[in-house]
Amino acid sequence: YADIMSGYDISIRYFDNLVRMAMGLRPETCSMQGSCSCQFVFEANGKRYMCWAEKTGGQFAASNLYLAEMESPVKLKTAQFMLTTPDYDWERVDFWVNEGPAVIKNNGKIYLTFSASATGACYCMGLMEADEDADLLDRNSWKKSRYPVCCTNEEKKIFGPGHNSYTVAEGGETPLCIYHAKRSQEIHYTIRTVMQWL
């Protein structure tokens, strides 16, 4: 999926039940015995992929991110594989969580951001990246950030940023990262951040 006006490749987030049906499952079920959420679809090298969060193993289990290639907009082509699980301490505060995948591509790289930990001030965003030409269904093609790329900043009064998306500004050139956070420990709001490529 591409924003024709800007040339940026931007993915879209599907509604949970639509994607569950695309997986060939009944609404409110998912590929294993856990609960699925946060599906995201993107294209790379002429192939369409779906990434989603899935919590398995009961009440105290981890929420992991899974990835599979799609045969069509409504059907998976491959079995899913676990792309990431909460490996680091910043992904395990109160709950072990990787969720809310979002993808943006730039200069031959695929950047997949995700949210981690419980949804308080500890909520933050991690990053995985892969070369666009790599085998995206091979876990070794992906590099995971050791530290969060966006987290609470008390000085700027940004608490628990996460669950982001990407778009471009009205002029069609400036990439934006949109995420929710809190101005205090209690009230959610949405932030628009201009992205700077390094």
C-alpha positions in Angstrom: 0.0 0.0 0.0 1.5 3.3 -1.0 0.6 6.9 -0.5 0.7 7.9 -4.2 0.9 11.6 -3.5 4.1 11.3 -1.4 5.8 8.2 -2.6 6.0 6.9 1.0 4.9 3.3 1.5 2.4 3.4 4.3 0.6 0.3 5.7 -2.9 0.1 7.0 -4.3 -1.4 10.2 -7.2 -3.9 9.7 -10.1 -4.3 12.1 -9.6 -7.4 14.3 -12.5 -9.5 13.1 -11.8 -8.7 9.4 -8.3 -10.0 9.8 -9.4 -13.0 11.8 -11.8 -13.9 8.9 -8.9 -13.3 6.5 -7.0 -16.0 8.5 -9.8 -18.3 7.8 -11.0 -18.2 11.4 -14.3 -17.2 13.0 -14.5 -13.7 14.4 -13.2 -13.5 18.0 -10.8 -16.5 17.5 -7.2 -16.6 16.2 -4.6 -18.9 14.9 -3.8 -20.5 18.3 -5.6 -20.7 21.6 -4.7 -17.1 22.7 -6.3 -13.8 21.9 -5.3 -11.8 18.8 -5.3 -8.0 18.3 -3.5 -5.1 16.6 -3.2 -6.5 13.1 -1.2 -4.6 10.6 -0.8 -5.3 6.8 2.2 -4.1 4.7 3.8 -4.9 1.3 7.4 -5.5 0.5 8.9 -6.7 -2.8 5.5 -7.4 -4.3 4.4 -9.6 -1.3 1.8 -8.7 1.3 2.4 -9.5 5.0 0.3 -9.4 8.1 1.8 -8.8 11.5 -0.3 -9.1 14.7 -0.2 -9.4 18.5 -1.2 -12.7 20.0 -1.3 -13.6 23.7 -1.0 -17.3 24.4 -0.9 -19.4 27.5 -3.6 -17.9 29.7 -3.9 -14.9 32.0 -0.2 -14.4 32.8 1.2 -15.2 29.3 3.2 -12.9 27.1 1.8 -11.0 24.1 4.0 -11.7 21.1 4.1 -10.4 17.6 3.6 -12.9 14.7 4.2 -12.4 11.0 2.9 -14.3 7.9 2.7 -13.7 4.2 -0.7 -13.2 2.7 -2.1 -15.0 -0.4 -4.7 -12.3 -0.9 -6.3 -9.4 1.1 -8.4 -12.0 2.8 -6.2 -15.1 3.2 -2.8 -16.0 4.7 -0.4 -17.9 2.5 2.1 -19.1 5.1 2.0 -20.3 8.6 2.8 -17.6 11.1 6.1 -17.3 13.0 6.9 -15.5 16.2 8.7 -12.3 15.1 9.3 -11.0 18.6 8.5 -11.7 22.3 9.2 -9.5 25.3 12.9 -10.1 25.7 14.1 -7.1 27.6 13.2 -5.5 31.0 11.5 -2.5 29.3 9.1 -4.9 27.6 8.1 -6.6 30.8 7.0 -3.9 33.2 3.8 -5.2 34.9 2.9 -7.2 31.8 5.0 -9.0 29.2 3.8 -7.2 26.0 4.7 -6.7 22.4 1.7 -5.3 20.5 0.6 -2.5 18.1 2.9 -3.1 15.1 3.3 -0.4 12.6 5.5 -0.3 9.5 7.3 2.4 7.5 9.8 1.9 4.8 12.8 4.2 3.9 16.0 3.8 1.9 15.6 0.0 1.4 14.8 -0.7 5.0 11.6 -1.8 6.7 11.1 -0.4 10.2 8.5 -2.1 12.4 7.7 -0.3 15.6 5.7 -2.0 18.4 4.5 -1.1 21.9 5.7 -2.8 25.0 4.8 -3.3 28.7 1.6 -2.2 30.6 -0.2 0.9 29.5 0.9 3.2 32.3 4.0 5.4 32.3 6.1 2.3 31.5 4.4 1.8 28.1 6.9 2.5 25.3 7.8 1.7 21.7 10.5 -0.7 20.4 11.8 -1.1 16.9 12.7 -3.9 14.6 14.3 -3.4 11.2 15.1 -5.5 8.2 16.5 -5.0 4.7 13.6 -4.7 2.3 15.1 -7.4 0.0 15.6 -9.9 2.9 13.5 -12.9 3.6 11.0 -11.3 6.0 9.8 -14.7 7.2 13.3 -15.5 8.5 13.7 -14.2 12.1 17.4 -13.7 11.4 16.6 -11.0 8.8 15.3 -8.8 11.6 17.3 -6.8 14.1 15.6 -5.7 17.4 16.5 -2.6 19.3 18.0 -3.2 22.7 16.3 -0.1 24.2 13.0 1.6 23.5 13.0 4.2 20.8 10.2 6.2 22.4 9.4 6.3 26.1 8.1 8.5 29.0 9.7 11.9 29.1 8.7 13.6 32.3 10.3 16.9 31.3 8.1 17.1 28.2 5.1 15.7 30.1 4.8 12.7 27.8 3.9 9.5 29.7 3.5 6.1 28.2 3.8 6.7 24.5 2.7 3.8 22.2 0.4 2.3 19.7 1.7 4.4 16.9 0.9 4.7 13.1 2.6 6.5 10.3 1.3 9.0 7.7 2.6 12.0 5.9 1.8 15.7 6.5 -0.6 17.6 4.3 2.2 18.7 1.9 2.7 15.0 1.1 6.4 15.0 1.9 7.0 15.0 5.7 6.6 11.6 7.4 4.7 11.7 10.7 4.5 9.3 13.6 1.2 9.4 15.4 0.9 7.8 18.9 -1.1 8.0 22.0 0.3 9.0 25.4 -0.6 10.9 28.5 0.2 14.5 29.6 -0.1 13.3 33.2 -0.4 9.9 34.7 -4.2 9.9 34.1 -5.3 11.4 30.8 -4.6 9.9 27.3 -4.1 12.1 24.3 -2.7 11.8 20.8 0.7 13.2 19.6 1.9 14.0 16.1 5.7 13.9 15.8 7.7 14.8 12.7 10.2 12.0 11.9 13.8 12.8 11.2 15.8 10.2 9.2 19.4 9.8 10.4 
